[in-house]
Amino acid sequence: MRHQKVFDIFLSHPVNRVLFHCTAGKDRTDIISMLILALCGIEDQNIITNYKLVSPTPHMTPFY
């Protein structure tokens, strides 16, 4: 349900920008980013490639 809260925040600011970031070094920010990219129609392989470029553990592949 935490992911739902994030999307509720995005939806409540349709005109303004929303900044989200990680404070604990977890993959939650990556998951939200992947979901947003997928909702925008970005192909899965492009999302995975981007994740590998920016991930501190690029040898890992997301399981979505």
Residue pairs with C-beta under 8 A, 6 or more apart in sequence:
2 28
3 31
3 32
3 35
6 20
6 32
9 18
10 18
20 29
20 32
21 29
22 28
22 29
30 51
30 55
30 62
31 62
31 64
34 47
34 51
34 62
34 64
37 46
37 47
37 50
38 44
38 47
38 64
44 64
47 62
48 61
48 62
51 61
51 62
52 58
52 61
